């Protein structure tokens, strides 16, 4: 084998992997939950600083129909204090139903100071659950100030049939409230709406057909069965990372979907997904994904 050929092969391999790294959609889960309080403006700013492609976040609805970022539709005992700074217990956390609280009341609650047992290096600070609109404004201002490329927003609608009218509005109203913000801020072409609830995605497809959709999956059904239940093929199939294997990769490619698993945090998990050539990775530690994707 000639020296010239070896050099060419090395260059080709390097360029091919660089291309894969650049195309990989690195998504900061709830901003970057491993490093900063989840779903807060500081978490999204940190994710931008690290260099993510996409900011992953969760949307709920308040009593006064504000779109608020929160993983649970209530104040989680794990991360939040109540409006008086008192502890919330696991037994009573659902009494702090965000759909029954105005945003003014939600904003009084600190969801950033409590030590998180599962994320020991997470920086602690007083932080509240922000409005989706405020996050978009902060992100776009930061991006322009630091001359960063456009970033995508991956917004999960936190809904299920049992929660309709209790913890959130019905899918049509929920979707309309979120999309009113997205459209007003002019980011629809950079937005993904994801959900475990097929109803949300069906409403989105009917009313906002140009927006990219992602089906979140954590069940043991086959991908074919999940798509049958959904009723159409979304742009993105987003399973729990341990569900991803060569068989699923083959099916997803045949269907023309992207595959973006969640939530891979450990280096071994991330390396396995990179080897399978997934299209993106959602992680609490996007810094780890960025580092490993460049190796």
C-alpha positions in Angstrom: 0.0 0.0 0.0 1.6 3.3 -1.1 2.2 6.1 1.3 0.1 8.4 -0.9 -2.9 6.0 -0.6 -2.5 5.8 3.2 -2.5 9.6 3.5 -5.6 9.7 1.3 -7.3 7.0 3.4 -6.5 8.8 6.6 -7.8 12.1 5.2 -11.0 10.5 3.9 -11.7 8.8 7.3 -11.1 12.0 9.2 -13.4 14.0 6.9 -16.1 11.3 7.1 -16.1 11.3 10.8 -15.9 15.1 11.0 -18.9 15.2 8.8 -20.8 12.8 11.0 -19.9 14.8 14.1 -21.1 18.0 12.5 -24.4 16.4 11.5 -25.0 14.8 14.9 -27.8 16.7 16.6 -26.5 17.1 20.2 -29.4 18.0 22.4 -29.1 19.4 25.9 -31.7 17.6 28.0 -33.8 20.2 30.0 -30.9 22.5 29.1 -28.1 20.6 30.6 -29.6 19.0 33.7 -26.3 17.3 34.8 -24.7 20.7 35.2 -27.4 23.3 36.0 -30.9 23.3 37.4 -33.2 21.8 34.8 -35.5 23.8 32.5 -34.1 27.1 33.7 -32.7 30.0 31.7 -29.2 29.4 33.2 -29.3 25.8 32.0 -30.1 26.8 28.5 -27.4 29.5 28.5 -24.9 26.9 29.7 -26.0 24.5 26.9 -25.5 27.3 24.3 -22.0 28.0 25.8 -21.1 24.4 25.4 -22.1 24.3 21.8 -25.3 22.2 21.5 -27.4 22.1 18.3 -30.7 21.8 20.0 -32.2 22.8 23.3 -34.5 20.2 24.7 -37.3 21.4 27.1 -40.6 20.5 28.6 -43.8 22.6 28.4 -46.8 22.7 30.8 -49.7 25.2 31.1 -50.5 27.4 34.1 -53.9 28.4 35.4 -53.7 31.7 33.5 -52.8 29.8 30.2 -49.1 30.7 30.3 -46.6 28.2 28.6 -44.2 27.3 31.4 -41.1 25.1 31.2 -41.4 22.2 33.7 -40.9 18.4 33.4 -43.8 17.7 35.8 -47.1 19.5 35.8 -46.6 20.1 39.5 -43.8 21.2 41.8 -41.5 18.2 42.1 -40.3 17.5 45.7 -37.0 16.5 44.2 -36.1 20.0 42.9 -38.5 22.6 44.2 -39.4 24.6 47.3 -42.8 26.1 47.7 -43.6 29.8 47.5 -42.7 30.3 51.2 -39.4 28.5 50.8 -40.7 25.4 52.5 -40.0 21.8 51.7 -42.4 19.9 49.4 -42.8 16.2 50.1 -43.3 13.4 47.6 -46.7 12.7 49.2 -48.0 16.2 48.7 -46.2 17.4 45.5 -49.2 16.9 43.3 -51.1 19.4 45.3 -48.8 22.0 43.8 -50.6 21.5 40.5 -49.2 24.1 38.0 -52.4 24.0 36.0 -54.1 25.3 39.1 -51.5 28.0 39.9 -51.0 31.4 38.2 -47.6 32.0 36.7 -47.1 34.7 39.4 -47.4 32.0 42.0 -45.2 29.5 40.1 -42.5 32.1 39.7 -42.3 32.6 43.5 -41.1 29.0 43.9 -37.3 28.2 43.9 -36.5 25.1 41.8 -32.7 25.5 41.7 -31.3 25.5 45.2 -32.0 22.0 46.4 -29.2 19.5 46.2 -30.0 16.9 43.5 -28.9 13.4 44.6 -28.7 12.1 41.1 -26.7 15.0 39.7 -24.0 15.8 42.3 -22.1 18.3 40.1 -25.2 20.3 39.2 -24.6 24.0 40.2 -27.0 25.2 42.8 -28.7 28.6 42.6 -32.1 30.3 43.2 -34.0 29.7 39.9 -37.6 29.6 38.9 -39.6 27.8 36.2 -39.5 30.3 33.2 -42.0 31.1 30.5 -41.3 29.6 27.1 -41.3 33.1 25.7 -38.7 34.3 28.1 -36.4 31.4 27.3 -36.7 32.1 23.6 -35.9 35.8 24.1 -32.9 34.9 26.3 -31.6 32.3 23.9 -31.9 34.5 20.8 -30.3 37.5 22.5 -27.4 35.3 23.8 -26.9 33.7 20.4 -26.8 37.1 18.6 -24.5 38.6 21.2 -22.0 35.8 20.8 -22.5 35.3 17.1 -23.6 31.7 17.4 -25.4 29.8 14.6 -29.2 29.3 14.9 -30.2 26.7 17.5 -33.2 24.4 17.4 -35.9 24.1 20.1 -37.2 20.6 20.9 -40.3 21.2 23.0 -42.1 18.3 24.7 -45.8 18.7 25.4 -46.3 17.0 28.8 -49.8 15.5 28.4 -51.7 12.2 28.7 -55.4 11.3 28.5 -55.8 11.0 32.3 -54.4 14.5 32.8 -56.8 16.3 30.5 -58.6 19.1 32.5 -56.7 18.1 35.6 -53.0 18.8 35.0 -53.3 20.4 31.5 -55.7 21.3 28.8 -56.9 19.0 26.1 -54.4 18.4 23.2 -55.9 21.0 20.8 -55.7 23.8 23.3 -52.3 22.7 24.6 -50.8 22.7 21.1 -52.4 26.1 20.2 -51.0 27.7 23.3 -47.5 26.4 22.6 -47.6 27.2 18.9 -48.9 30.7 19.5 -45.5 31.4 21.3 -43.5 29.6 18.7 -45.1 31.5 15.8 -45.0 34.9 17.5 -41.3 34.4 18.2 -40.6 33.4 14.6 -38.9 30.1 15.4 -41.3 27.5 13.8 -38.8 26.5 11.2 -36.3 25.7 14.1 -38.8 23.9 16.3 -39.5 20.3 17.0 -42.6 19.3 18.9 -42.1 15.9 20.7 -44.4 13.9 22.9 -45.2 10.5 24.3 -48.8 11.4 23.7 -49.8 10.5 20.1 -52.8 12.8 20.4 -50.5 15.9 20.6 -48.6 14.8 17.5 -51.8 14.1 15.5 -53.1 17.6 16.3 -49.8 19.1 15.3 -49.8 17.3 12.0 -53.3 18.5 11.2 -53.0 22.1 12.3 -49.3 22.9 11.9 -48.1 20.5 9.2 -44.8 22.2 8.6 -43.4 21.7 12.1 -41.0 18.8 12.6 -42.5 16.1 15.0 -40.8 13.5 17.2 -42.4 10.5 18.8 -41.0 9.8 22.2 -40.9 6.1 23.1 -40.2 4.1 26.3 -42.4 1.1 25.8 -41.5 -2.4 24.7 -43.6 -2.4 21.5 -41.9 -2.6 18.2 -41.3 0.6 16.3 -43.8 -0.7 13.7 -46.4 -1.1 16.3 -45.7 2.4 17.8 -46.1 4.0 14.3 -49.3 2.1 13.7 -50.7 3.5 17.0 -49.6 7.0 16.0 -51.1 6.7 12.5 -48.3 8.3 10.5 -44.6 8.4 10.2 -43.0 11.4 12.0 -39.8 13.0 11.1 -38.0 11.7 14.3 -38.3 8.5 16.3 -37.0 9.2 19.8 -36.7 6.1 22.0 -35.1 5.5 25.3 -31.5 4.9 24.5 -31.4 1.2 25.7 -34.0 0.4 23.1 -31.7 1.3 20.2 -30.1 -1.6 18.4 -29.2 -2.5 14.8 -32.6 -3.8 14.0 -34.3 -0.6 15.1 -31.7 1.4 13.2 -32.5 -0.5 10.0 -36.3 0.0 10.4 -35.9 3.7 11.1 -33.7 4.1 8.0 -36.2 2.2 5.8 -39.0 4.6 7.0 -36.9 7.7 6.3 -37.0 8.9 9.9 -34.2 10.3 12.0 -33.5 8.5 15.3 -32.6 10.7 18.3 -32.5 8.6 21.6 -32.9 9.9 25.1 -31.3 10.3 27.7 -27.7 8.9 27.3 -25.4 10.2 30.0 -22.6 7.7 30.6 -19.6 7.6 28.2 -20.2 3.9 27.3 -23.9 4.6 26.5 -22.9 7.6 24.3 -20.1 5.6 22.5 -22.5 2.8 21.7 -25.0 5.2 20.1 -22.3 7.0 18.2 -21.1 3.6 16.8 -24.7 2.8 15.7 -24.7 6.2 13.8 -27.8 7.7 15.4 -28.8 11.1 14.1 -28.7 12.8 17.5 -28.4 12.2 21.2 -30.3 13.8 24.0 -28.2 14.1 27.2 -28.1 15.7 30.6 -24.4 16.1 29.9 -24.1 17.5 26.3 -20.5 18.3 27.1 -19.7 14.6 27.2 -21.4 14.0 23.9 -19.6 16.9 22.3 -16.3 15.5 23.6 -16.9 11.9 22.5 -18.2 12.9 19.1 -15.0 14.7 18.3 -12.7 11.8 19.3 
